[in-house]
């Protein structure tokens, strides 16, 4: 029987493949690669730094730079100086990127509805509740 990590990885891969199938069917954003989709998902619709994306994605800064550069060329993202940190760059969505983000949110909502129908509302609610719970151990005393 698979362990929890294997189950979570398998479900994550399934969701990623469902997202990419929907993206490839879209007229506007069919060119997006899985790596670009993953990077945008980790941005969560908010401006962020290259270093933060590198940490979240667990990939090199060079790989982040390459993927961000591709999205900048497509008009999805822009890069500007970070007003709070010298020599740092801030990656943010352009208007086209915001439209893409809204489309992605709808794709995810549609997938969640399908999962809820498949599992049933109560089992889906319990799944979301379990995954939302704080799993970290309590702080040590003493």
C-alpha positions in Angstrom: 0.0 0.0 0.0 1.4 3.5 -0.9 2.4 5.8 2.0 1.0 9.3 2.5 3.8 11.0 0.5 3.3 8.7 -2.5 -0.5 9.3 -2.4 0.0 13.1 -2.2 2.5 13.0 -5.0 0.2 10.9 -7.2 -2.8 13.2 -6.6 -0.6 16.3 -7.2 0.6 14.8 -10.5 -3.0 14.1 -11.5 -4.1 17.6 -10.7 -1.1 19.0 -12.7 -2.0 16.9 -15.7 -5.6 17.9 -15.5 -4.5 21.6 -15.4 -2.2 21.1 -18.4 -4.9 19.4 -20.4 -7.2 22.3 -19.8 -4.5 24.8 -20.6 -3.7 23.0 -23.9 -7.4 23.2 -24.8 -7.4 27.0 -24.2 -7.0 29.3 -27.2 -5.1 32.0 -25.3 -2.6 30.1 -23.2 -2.0 26.7 -24.9 1.7 27.5 -25.3 2.3 27.3 -21.5 4.7 24.5 -20.4 4.3 22.5 -17.2 7.3 24.3 -15.7 5.8 27.7 -16.5 2.4 26.6 -15.0 4.1 25.3 -11.9 6.1 28.6 -11.5 2.9 30.7 -11.9 1.1 28.5 -9.4 3.8 29.1 -6.8 3.5 32.9 -7.4 -0.1 32.6 -6.2 -1.1 35.7 -8.1 1.2 37.9 -6.0 4.5 39.6 -6.8 7.5 37.7 -5.6 11.3 37.5 -5.9 13.4 35.2 -8.0 15.0 33.8 -4.8 11.6 33.1 -3.2 10.5 31.2 -6.3 13.8 29.3 -6.4 13.2 28.1 -2.8 9.5 27.3 -3.3 10.2 25.3 -6.5 13.4 23.8 -5.2 15.2 24.6 -8.4 18.2 26.7 -9.2 17.9 30.5 -9.7 19.2 30.0 -13.2 16.2 27.7 -14.0 13.8 30.3 -12.4 15.5 33.1 -14.5 15.0 31.1 -17.7 11.4 30.3 -17.0 10.6 33.8 -15.9 12.4 35.2 -19.0 10.1 33.0 -21.2 7.0 34.3 -19.4 8.3 37.9 -19.7 8.8 37.5 -23.5 5.2 36.2 -23.7 3.9 39.3 -21.8 2.7 37.3 -18.8 5.2 38.6 -16.2 7.3 41.7 -15.8 10.4 42.3 -13.7 11.1 45.4 -11.8 13.4 46.6 -9.0 12.2 45.5 -5.5 11.6 48.8 -3.6 12.3 47.1 -0.3 15.6 45.3 -1.1 18.5 46.7 -3.0 19.8 44.7 -6.0 16.7 42.4 -5.8 14.1 42.1 -8.6 10.4 41.7 -8.2 8.4 39.5 -10.5 4.8 40.4 -11.1 1.9 39.7 -13.3 1.1 41.9 -16.3 -2.5 42.5 -17.2 -2.3 39.5 -19.6 -0.8 37.5 -16.7 -3.7 38.5 -14.4 -6.1 37.2 -17.1 -4.1 34.0 -17.2 -4.2 33.8 -13.4 -8.0 34.2 -13.4 -8.3 31.5 -16.1 -6.1 29.2 -14.0 -8.2 29.8 -10.9 -11.3 28.8 -12.9 -9.6 25.6 -14.2 -8.7 24.7 -10.6 -12.2 25.4 -9.4 -13.6 23.1 -12.2 -11.2 20.3 -11.1 -12.2 20.7 -7.5 -15.9 20.4 -8.5 -15.1 17.2 -10.3 -13.2 15.8 -7.3 -16.1 16.8 -5.0 -18.6 15.0 -7.3 -16.4 11.9 -7.4 -15.8 11.7 -3.7 -19.1 13.1 -2.5 -19.5 16.4 -0.7 -18.8 15.1 2.8 -15.6 13.1 1.9 -14.4 16.2 -0.1 -15.0 18.5 2.8 -13.1 16.1 5.1 -10.2 15.9 2.7 -9.9 19.7 2.5 -10.2 19.9 6.3 -7.5 17.3 6.8 -5.1 18.9 4.3 -5.8 22.3 5.9 -5.0 21.2 9.4 -1.7 22.1 11.1 0.5 19.0 11.0 3.5 20.5 12.6 4.3 19.3 16.1 3.7 21.5 19.0 6.7 23.5 20.3 8.9 21.7 22.8 8.5 22.7 26.4 11.5 23.5 28.5 
